[in-house]
Each structure stands twice: as structure tokens, then as C-alpha cells.
Amino acid sequence: MKIADIEEISKIVKAKDSSILVAVDNTFATPYLQLPLDLGADIVMHSATKYLGGHSDVIMGALMVKDEKLAEEIHFIQFAGGAVAGPQDSFLVLRGIKTLHIRMQRHCENGMTIAKFLENHDKVKEVFYPGLESDKNYGVAKKQMKGFGGMVAFKLKDESKTTAFKLLESFKVFTLAESLGGVESLVNHPVTMTHASIPEKEREKLGITDSLIRLSVGIEDIDDLMTDLKQALS
């Protein structure tokens, strides 16, 4: 689990071959927290289904570019393939973008509070959140982001799948679901959900173990989220 230094990678790539395009998936960060085009990237991708829409009620993707010729080429592919968003979907994402800034502020606040709590919990082995100074990604995240988002992952000291399942079944406010980026808080078990199709050996190389839990921290009152987390872990 590593955050890429977008500016450094872009410089290295362009120095080697200026025709190579650098693309960044900015879904987790959103334009509010990170601007890859300003850091040297050529293409920025968003799953607008997630934070841009923000309400878990639309399926859409978006590509952003800064070069007019590249934009024309992508538009031709879109036109030829018929990948045009419907009017209702477009309305829902435009509605979501109007509140993106205030939602992301709360996602960041709640995410940080929960990450710090988990970091000091006696049942938690490791926490993955770029806003923690103990996280190996902290330096890069601080350099290129204005906030650290609402995605938090952690591993339990008890690494059995049984214990992970018991925890997942204990949540009352966090909903067990695969998506992310909506106003509601979600909890996910990567091994059996989002990353179940990846071979076990490959998952282990990536650090995706049975005890890994992923949280998409929503914008609910932090006291409610903390109460739910504490009772689930107990």
C-alpha cells in the first residue's frame, strides 16, 4: 500500500520520453484534496460513483486532461463507443459536486479521528492512513495533498478470518458493503469482497490478509461512529 509521488514520477517519465502519458486515478483523493494535472499528470480518472457523486446513487466515470489534442482524441473514442452519460446521472453528479468541499472536510476530520483511535487500540496490529505520521505514506501525502481523506484500513492482531467476520457482523452504524465515498460509513473485508478474485499468493504480497479491514468513513456524527467502532471491537 503505497502512495505514488505524482510530481516525481511525472518528471522521470517525461525526461525519458515526453510522448509517454502519465495517468492518475484520483478517486480516493478527489479534486478537493489533490490536483494531479498541476503535479505533471496528463490524464486524471475519477470514479464519479464515489466521492464526486457522494450519495451512492449513480454509476459514472470521468477523465480529465489539460491538453486540447488529447481531449479531442478521448472525445472521439467516447463518441464512437457511445459512452455518454445520461442526463439524470449527470444531474446527480453535478448535485454531488456542489457539496464536495464540505463533505470532504468532514470525511477528513472523521477519518483522522478514527485512524488515531485505531492506532492506539490494543486489538489493532497496524493502521493504514496517510494522515498518521507513523504511516510510511505520510511524507508524500503531506507534500501533494491538502487533506488525507476518509479511507482507513487496519489489521487485527488476531489474524483469523473468524475474528474478522465477528467484527464485521458487530457493526451497527457502519454498513457492510463494497463501495466507498458516499455520505454513509461502510466497512469492507477485502479478502472475501473487493479483492476476492485475486489469487491468495498475490493478495499476501500486497498485504491483503484475512485480518485486513477497510473503512470508508462517512460524514455522520463522529460520536456515533466512535461508539459503533468501540462496541464492535469490544
C-alpha positions as YAML, in Angstrom:
chain: A
units: angstrom
residues:
- id: 1
  name: MET
  ca: [0.00, 0.00, 0.00]
- id: 2
  name: LYS
  ca: [1.98, 2.93, -1.31]
- id: 3
  name: ILE
  ca: [1.05, 6.43, -2.43]
- id: 4
  name: ALA
  ca: [2.86, 7.49, -5.60]
- id: 5
  name: ASP
  ca: [4.80, 10.75, -5.74]
- id: 6
  name: ILE
  ca: [2.98, 12.11, -8.79]
- id: 7
  name: GLU
  ca: [5.31, 15.04, -9.41]
- id: 8
  name: GLU
  ca: [8.46, 12.90, -9.18]
- id: 9
  name: ILE
  ca: [7.06, 10.14, -11.38]
- id: 10
  name: SER
  ca: [5.91, 12.66, -13.99]
- id: 11
  name: LYS
  ca: [9.37, 14.24, -14.13]
- id: 12
  name: ILE
  ca: [11.10, 10.87, -14.55]
- id: 13
  name: VAL
  ca: [8.69, 9.72, -17.27]
- id: 14
  name: LYS
  ca: [8.86, 12.95, -19.27]
- id: 15
  name: ALA
  ca: [12.65, 13.04, -19.05]
- id: 16
  name: LYS
  ca: [12.78, 9.55, -20.57]
- id: 17
  name: ASP
  ca: [10.13, 10.03, -23.26]
- id: 18
  name: SER
  ca: [7.87, 13.08, -23.49]
- id: 19
  name: SER
  ca: [5.31, 11.11, -25.53]
- id: 20
  name: ILE
  ca: [4.51, 8.77, -22.61]
- id: 21
  name: LEU
  ca: [1.29, 9.76, -20.86]
- id: 22
  name: VAL
  ca: [1.01, 9.74, -17.07]
- id: 23
  name: ALA
  ca: [-2.45, 8.79, -15.79]
- id: 24
  name: VAL
  ca: [-3.64, 9.04, -12.18]
- id: 25
  name: ASP
  ca: [-6.69, 7.52, -10.52]
- id: 26
  name: ASN
  ca: [-7.72, 10.36, -8.23]
- id: 27
  name: THR
  ca: [-10.96, 8.79, -6.97]
- id: 28
  name: PHE
  ca: [-9.94, 8.50, -3.31]
- id: 29
  name: ALA
  ca: [-8.44, 12.00, -3.12]
- id: 30
  name: THR
  ca: [-10.90, 13.94, -5.34]
- id: 31
  name: PRO
  ca: [-10.02, 17.33, -6.88]
- id: 32
  name: TYR
  ca: [-10.60, 18.93, -3.48]
- id: 33
  name: LEU
  ca: [-7.63, 17.18, -1.87]
- id: 34
  name: GLN
  ca: [-5.26, 16.59, -4.78]
- id: 35
  name: LEU
  ca: [-4.66, 18.08, -8.27]
- id: 36
  name: PRO
  ca: [-2.61, 15.61, -10.36]
- id: 37
  name: LEU
  ca: [-2.69, 17.78, -13.51]
- id: 38
  name: ASP
  ca: [-0.84, 20.51, -11.61]
- id: 39
  name: LEU
  ca: [1.69, 17.88, -10.49]
- id: 40
  name: GLY
  ca: [2.55, 16.84, -14.06]
- id: 41
  name: ALA
  ca: [-0.02, 14.15, -14.88]
- id: 42
  name: ASP
  ca: [-1.64, 14.07, -18.34]
- id: 43
  name: ILE
  ca: [-4.86, 12.21, -17.52]
- id: 44
  name: VAL
  ca: [-6.84, 12.11, -14.27]
- id: 45
  name: MET
  ca: [-9.51, 9.48, -13.76]
- id: 46
  name: HIS
  ca: [-12.39, 9.63, -11.29]
- id: 47
  name: SER
  ca: [-14.98, 7.06, -10.42]
- id: 48
  name: ALA
  ca: [-17.72, 9.67, -10.13]
- id: 49
  name: THR
  ca: [-19.78, 6.92, -8.49]
- id: 50
  name: LYS
  ca: [-17.75, 7.57, -5.34]
- id: 51
  name: TYR
  ca: [-16.94, 10.98, -3.77]
- id: 52
  name: LEU
  ca: [-17.93, 13.19, -6.71]
- id: 53
  name: GLY
  ca: [-21.48, 11.84, -6.64]
- id: 54
  name: GLY
  ca: [-21.26, 11.29, -2.91]
- id: 55
  name: HIS
  ca: [-24.64, 9.66, -2.32]
- id: 56
  name: SER
  ca: [-24.19, 6.11, -3.65]
- id: 57
  name: ASP
  ca: [-26.91, 6.55, -6.27]
- id: 58
  name: VAL
  ca: [-25.10, 6.84, -9.60]
- id: 59
  name: ILE
  ca: [-22.62, 4.87, -11.74]
- id: 60
  name: MET
  ca: [-20.29, 7.07, -13.77]
- id: 61
  name: GLY
  ca: [-16.64, 7.67, -14.59]
- id: 62
  name: ALA
  ca: [-14.76, 10.74, -15.78]
- id: 63
  name: LEU
  ca: [-11.43, 11.56, -17.42]
- id: 64
  name: MET
  ca: [-9.80, 14.99, -17.06]
- id: 65
  name: VAL
  ca: [-6.97, 16.25, -19.30]
- id: 66
  name: LYS
  ca: [-5.12, 19.53, -19.85]
- id: 67
  name: ASP
  ca: [-4.09, 19.03, -23.49]
- id: 68
  name: GLU
  ca: [-6.64, 20.01, -26.15]
- id: 69
  name: LYS
  ca: [-5.45, 17.44, -28.70]
- id: 70
  name: LEU
  ca: [-5.63, 14.64, -26.14]
- id: 71
  name: ALA
  ca: [-9.09, 15.81, -25.13]
- id: 72
  name: GLU
  ca: [-10.22, 15.59, -28.78]
- id: 73
  name: GLU
  ca: [-8.83, 12.05, -29.10]
- id: 74
  name: ILE
  ca: [-10.61, 10.88, -25.95]
- id: 75
  name: HIS
  ca: [-13.81, 12.59, -27.03]
- id: 76
  name: PHE
  ca: [-13.68, 10.73, -30.37]
- id: 77
  name: ILE
  ca: [-13.38, 7.40, -28.55]
- id: 78
  name: GLN
  ca: [-16.27, 8.38, -26.31]
- id: 79
  name: PHE
  ca: [-18.39, 9.46, -29.28]
- id: 80
  name: ALA
  ca: [-17.55, 6.32, -31.33]
- id: 81
  name: GLY
  ca: [-18.14, 3.97, -28.41]
- id: 82
  name: GLY
  ca: [-21.32, 5.66, -27.21]
- id: 83
  name: ALA
  ca: [-20.00, 6.10, -23.67]
- id: 84
  name: VAL
  ca: [-22.10, 9.18, -22.98]
- id: 85
  name: ALA
  ca: [-23.56, 9.81, -19.54]
- id: 86
  name: GLY
  ca: [-27.33, 10.03, -19.26]
- id: 87
  name: PRO
  ca: [-28.98, 13.30, -18.18]
- id: 88
  name: GLN
  ca: [-30.16, 12.00, -14.79]
- id: 89
  name: ASP
  ca: [-26.73, 10.56, -13.97]
- id: 90
  name: SER
  ca: [-25.11, 13.85, -14.97]
- id: 91
  name: PHE
  ca: [-27.54, 15.76, -12.77]
- id: 92
  name: LEU
  ca: [-26.77, 13.55, -9.77]
- id: 93
  name: VAL
  ca: [-23.00, 14.04, -10.11]
- id: 94
  name: LEU
  ca: [-23.38, 17.80, -10.63]
- id: 95
  name: ARG
  ca: [-25.53, 17.89, -7.49]
- id: 96
  name: GLY
  ca: [-22.86, 15.99, -5.58]
- id: 97
  name: ILE
  ca: [-20.03, 18.26, -6.72]
- id: 98
  name: LYS
  ca: [-21.84, 21.25, -5.19]
- id: 99
  name: THR
  ca: [-21.24, 19.80, -1.70]
- id: 100
  name: LEU
  ca: [-17.91, 18.08, -2.41]
- id: 101
  name: HIS
  ca: [-15.81, 20.54, -0.42]
- id: 102
  name: ILE
  ca: [-17.85, 20.41, 2.76]
- id: 103
  name: ARG
  ca: [-18.24, 16.60, 2.56]
- id: 104
  name: MET
  ca: [-14.51, 16.06, 2.06]
- id: 105
  name: GLN
  ca: [-13.73, 18.26, 5.05]
- id: 106
  name: ARG
  ca: [-15.90, 16.03, 7.24]
- id: 107
  name: HIS
  ca: [-14.56, 12.81, 5.67]
- id: 108
  name: CYS
  ca: [-11.04, 14.00, 6.55]
- id: 109
  name: GLU
  ca: [-11.95, 15.02, 10.10]
- id: 110
  name: ASN
  ca: [-13.74, 11.75, 10.85]
- id: 111
  name: GLY
  ca: [-11.07, 9.68, 9.11]
- id: 112
  name: MET
  ca: [-8.28, 11.21, 11.16]
- id: 113
  name: THR
  ca: [-10.13, 10.76, 14.46]
- id: 114
  name: ILE
  ca: [-10.84, 7.10, 13.73]
- id: 115
  name: ALA
  ca: [-7.30, 6.39, 12.47]
- id: 116
  name: LYS
  ca: [-5.78, 7.83, 15.66]
- id: 117
  name: PHE
  ca: [-8.18, 5.79, 17.81]
- id: 118
  name: LEU
  ca: [-7.33, 2.57, 15.96]
- id: 119
  name: GLU
  ca: [-3.59, 3.29, 16.14]
- id: 120
  name: ASN
  ca: [-3.78, 3.08, 19.94]
- id: 121
  name: HIS
  ca: [-6.25, 0.19, 20.24]
- id: 122
  name: ASP
  ca: [-4.92, -2.96, 21.90]
- id: 123
  name: LYS
  ca: [-6.65, -5.26, 19.39]
- id: 124
  name: VAL
  ca: [-5.27, -3.49, 16.32]
- id: 125
  name: LYS
  ca: [-1.94, -4.58, 14.83]
- id: 126
  name: GLU
  ca: [-1.46, -1.90, 12.15]
- id: 127
  name: VAL
  ca: [-3.33, 1.11, 10.73]
- id: 128
  name: PHE
  ca: [-3.09, 2.39, 7.17]
- id: 129
  name: TYR
  ca: [-3.97, 6.06, 6.87]
- id: 130
  name: PRO
  ca: [-1.68, 8.65, 5.19]
- id: 131
  name: GLY
  ca: [-2.61, 11.31, 7.74]
- id: 132
  name: LEU
  ca: [-0.81, 9.46, 10.54]
- id: 133
  name: GLU
  ca: [2.83, 10.46, 10.98]
- id: 134
  name: SER
  ca: [3.59, 6.79, 11.62]
- id: 135
  name: ASP
  ca: [2.32, 5.85, 8.15]
- id: 136
  name: LYS
  ca: [5.02, 5.29, 5.51]
- id: 137
  name: ASN
  ca: [3.00, 7.37, 3.04]
- id: 138
  name: TYR
  ca: [2.72, 10.42, 5.30]
- id: 139
  name: GLY
  ca: [5.56, 12.41, 3.69]
- id: 140
  name: VAL
  ca: [4.33, 12.04, 0.12]
- id: 141
  name: ALA
  ca: [0.68, 12.60, 1.10]
- id: 142
  name: LYS
  ca: [1.52, 15.76, 3.04]
- id: 143
  name: LYS
  ca: [3.54, 17.04, 0.06]
- id: 144
  name: GLN
  ca: [0.85, 16.66, -2.59]
- id: 145
  name: MET
  ca: [-2.48, 16.64, -0.73]
- id: 146
  name: LYS
  ca: [-4.34, 19.28, 1.30]
- id: 147
  name: GLY
  ca: [-6.10, 16.62, 3.39]
- id: 148
  name: PHE
  ca: [-5.96, 12.87, 3.90]
- id: 149
  name: GLY
  ca: [-9.44, 11.66, 3.02]
- id: 150
  name: GLY
  ca: [-11.83, 9.20, 4.58]
- id: 151
  name: MET
  ca: [-10.35, 5.81, 3.63]
- id: 152
  name: VAL
  ca: [-8.88, 3.95, 6.62]
- id: 153
  name: ALA
  ca: [-7.65, 0.36, 6.73]
- id: 154
  name: PHE
  ca: [-6.36, -1.69, 9.64]
- id: 155
  name: LYS
  ca: [-5.23, -5.18, 10.57]
- id: 156
  name: LEU
  ca: [-6.26, -7.00, 13.72]
- id: 157
  name: LYS
  ca: [-3.71, -8.67, 15.98]
- id: 158
  name: ASP
  ca: [-5.84, -11.80, 15.81]
- id: 159
  name: GLU
  ca: [-5.34, -12.63, 12.14]
- id: 160
  name: SER
  ca: [-8.04, -15.28, 11.82]
- id: 161
  name: LYS
  ca: [-10.87, -14.87, 9.34]
- id: 162
  name: THR
  ca: [-13.32, -15.92, 12.07]
- id: 163
  name: THR
  ca: [-12.39, -12.93, 14.23]
- id: 164
  name: ALA
  ca: [-12.63, -10.58, 11.26]
- id: 165
  name: PHE
  ca: [-16.11, -11.89, 10.44]
- id: 166
  name: LYS
  ca: [-17.23, -11.47, 14.04]
- id: 167
  name: LEU
  ca: [-16.10, -7.85, 13.94]
- id: 168
  name: LEU
  ca: [-17.83, -7.18, 10.62]
- id: 169
  name: GLU
  ca: [-21.09, -8.63, 11.94]
- id: 170
  name: SER
  ca: [-20.95, -6.44, 15.06]
- id: 171
  name: PHE
  ca: [-21.20, -3.03, 13.39]
- id: 172
  name: LYS
  ca: [-24.49, -1.15, 13.70]
- id: 173
  name: VAL
  ca: [-23.73, 2.21, 12.03]
- id: 174
  name: PHE
  ca: [-21.03, 1.12, 9.57]
- id: 175
  name: THR
  ca: [-22.72, -0.85, 6.77]
- id: 176
  name: LEU
  ca: [-21.03, -3.96, 5.34]
- id: 177
  name: ALA
  ca: [-20.65, -3.12, 1.63]
- id: 178
  name: GLU
  ca: [-18.06, -2.99, -1.14]
- id: 179
  name: SER
  ca: [-18.43, 0.61, -2.31]
- id: 180
  name: LEU
  ca: [-16.89, 3.79, -0.87]
- id: 181
  name: GLY
  ca: [-17.03, 7.57, -0.97]
- id: 182
  name: GLY
  ca: [-20.66, 8.11, 0.00]
- id: 183
  name: VAL
  ca: [-22.02, 10.12, 2.91]
- id: 184
  name: GLU
  ca: [-22.64, 6.87, 4.82]
- id: 185
  name: SER
  ca: [-19.87, 4.89, 6.53]
- id: 186
  name: LEU
  ca: [-19.06, 1.46, 5.11]
- id: 187
  name: VAL
  ca: [-16.92, -1.44, 6.30]
- id: 188
  name: ASN
  ca: [-15.36, -3.93, 3.90]
- id: 189
  name: HIS
  ca: [-13.40, -7.20, 4.11]
- id: 190
  name: PRO
  ca: [-11.07, -7.11, 1.06]
- id: 191
  name: VAL
  ca: [-10.12, -10.82, 1.12]
- id: 192
  name: THR
  ca: [-13.70, -12.00, 0.68]
- id: 193
  name: MET
  ca: [-15.17, -8.95, -1.04]
- id: 194
  name: THR
  ca: [-13.33, -6.38, -3.21]
- id: 195
  name: HIS
  ca: [-10.17, -8.47, -3.75]
- id: 196
  name: ALA
  ca: [-11.64, -11.98, -3.63]
- id: 197
  name: SER
  ca: [-10.81, -12.59, -7.32]
- id: 198
  name: ILE
  ca: [-7.07, -12.02, -6.75]
- id: 199
  name: PRO
  ca: [-5.09, -15.25, -6.12]
- id: 200
  name: GLU
  ca: [-4.18, -15.77, -2.46]
- id: 201
  name: LYS
  ca: [-0.41, -15.57, -3.04]
- id: 202
  name: GLU
  ca: [-0.79, -12.26, -4.86]
- id: 203
  name: ARG
  ca: [-3.00, -10.90, -2.08]
- id: 204
  name: GLU
  ca: [-0.38, -11.84, 0.50]
- id: 205
  name: LYS
  ca: [2.31, -9.99, -1.46]
- id: 206
  name: LEU
  ca: [0.08, -6.91, -1.39]
- id: 207
  name: GLY
  ca: [-0.54, -7.27, 2.34]
- id: 208
  name: ILE
  ca: [-4.20, -8.15, 1.86]
- id: 209
  name: THR
  ca: [-4.63, -10.67, 4.66]
- id: 210
  name: ASP
  ca: [-7.61, -12.22, 6.45]
- id: 211
  name: SER
  ca: [-7.44, -9.64, 9.24]
- id: 212
  name: LEU
  ca: [-7.41, -6.57, 6.95]
- id: 213
  name: ILE
  ca: [-10.49, -4.38, 7.36]
- id: 214
  name: ARG
  ca: [-11.23, -1.34, 5.18]
- id: 215
  name: LEU
  ca: [-13.40, 1.55, 6.29]
- id: 216
  name: SER
  ca: [-14.95, 4.20, 4.08]
- id: 217
  name: VAL
  ca: [-15.55, 6.77, 6.79]
- id: 218
  name: GLY
  ca: [-18.67, 8.82, 6.13]
- id: 219
  name: ILE
  ca: [-19.88, 12.19, 7.36]
- id: 220
  name: GLU
  ca: [-22.06, 11.04, 10.25]
- id: 221
  name: ASP
  ca: [-21.57, 12.50, 13.72]
- id: 222
  name: ILE
  ca: [-18.16, 11.32, 14.91]
- id: 223
  name: ASP
  ca: [-19.51, 10.32, 18.33]
- id: 224
  name: ASP
  ca: [-21.90, 7.86, 16.67]
- id: 225
  name: LEU
  ca: [-19.09, 6.38, 14.57]
- id: 226
  name: MET
  ca: [-16.73, 6.09, 17.51]
- id: 227
  name: THR
  ca: [-19.39, 4.43, 19.68]
- id: 228
  name: ASP
  ca: [-20.05, 1.89, 16.94]
- id: 229
  name: LEU
  ca: [-16.35, 1.20, 16.41]
- id: 230
  name: LYS
  ca: [-15.69, 0.75, 20.12]
- id: 231
  name: GLN
  ca: [-18.58, -1.65, 20.65]
- id: 232
  name: ALA
  ca: [-17.67, -3.68, 17.55]
- id: 233
  name: LEU
  ca: [-14.04, -4.05, 18.63]
- id: 234
  name: SER
  ca: [-15.08, -5.00, 22.16]
...
